[in-house]
Amino acid sequence: MEARLRAFAMPDHVLIFDTTLRDGEQSPGVRLNMDQKLEIGRALAAAGVDILEAGFPISSPGDFLSVQTLAAEVKGVTICGLTRAREKDIDVAAEALAPAESRRIHTGLGVSDNHLEHKLRMTRDEALEVGVKAVRHARRYTDDIEYFMEDSGRADRDYVCRVVEAVIDAGATTINVPDTTGYTTPGEYRELIAGLIERVPNSHRAVFSCHCHNDLGMATANTLAGVLGGARQVEVTVNGIGERAGNTALEEVVVALHIREDVYGITSRVETQRLLELSNLVSRHTGMIVQRNKAVVGANAYAHSSGIHQDGVLKERSTYEIIDPRLVGAAKSEIILTARSGRHGLKHRLAELGFRFGEDRFEAIYSAFLEIADKKSEIGDEDLRELVSADLI
């Protein structure tokens, strides 16, 4: 058993734990039906996600059915159910997860003094005892147990070390270290993960996991810092949806690990070419529009309107793009024509439409283009066809 745990604790890739269907669905205004959950779940599994958190089974009959259905229908991925550190929660989750090819129970409770005092109303020792009992109970159903320590980012480090050591001894194989409120900075979070791995004697028997929220806009940065600190699982949602300002975005972490493997030294198994398709699917089913300037999958991520940028990209894409659009499933870069666009961008788009002119003729068209562009935010293909037609008369 010890040899198996050691091998499990050091995977050869960063495990992608997707919680779009649990934490992501907690976004205000989002409610997914069963067909939508199945479609998203299957798409995530097909993309190469390692663990799919399907829901919180005891929270409602509908959530129980969702987890049970996903466990039965979605193959090739570990299905996970969330629980509180209560025997009844764990029993219900185990029942929902029973049809899964591979199952994980995700249990735990808070570790910060804030949560212990105001939410749980327990002492540190009481909470530690409850957590250990929960892990031991979950081991009756599966040997894949993840333990979350809510609000780790604001917790006393010595106490967190005590909790980690105790729950690993009880049988936890993954340790989730959440920055529940998005409070930490990347340096602090890296130090937190690295410190736990270094200080806890049995840390080699578990995978450490990052679960970061975006309240201060640092979820992705903190998660990647956690990887540098030794974490080998990241907890993410498609498009970064989730409570309040959201969770760490799956597509951002996956592409950052891919592009900067020289820094992180490890990547994921997710097929990056499916990321844009996944983003569009989740946006469509949740009704949450992806902002145009969203990293990796936003409509403007591979669009250029500045003449200087257009000139550079048309000469050599890498001058202004570190991500090849095809890497994430986009067809190509876009040249967006505005008043800021230069001659190179206009000439390129006209050529794509089948129009080529001598220099004098082109200069006349360019002057007319600028007059129109000063009145409109963006010049489309029909505008260009009308402009060329007027010039030919």
Secondary structure by P-SEA (a helix, b strand, c coil): caaaaaaaaccccbbbbbcccccccccccccccaaaaaaaaaaaaaacccccccccccccaaaaaaaaaaaaccccbbbbbbbcccaaaaaaaaaaaccccbbbbbbbbbcccccccccccccaaaaaaaaaaaaaaaaacccbbbbbbcccccccaaaaaaaaaaaaaacccbbbbccccccccaaaaaaaaaaaaacccccccbbbbbbbbcccccaaaaaaaaaaacccbbbbcccccccccccccaaaaaaaaaaacccccccccccccaaaaaaaaaaaaaccccccccccccccccccccaaaaaaaaacccccccccccccccccccccccccccaaaaaaaaaaacccccaaaaaaaaaaaaaaaaacccccaaaaaaaaaaaac
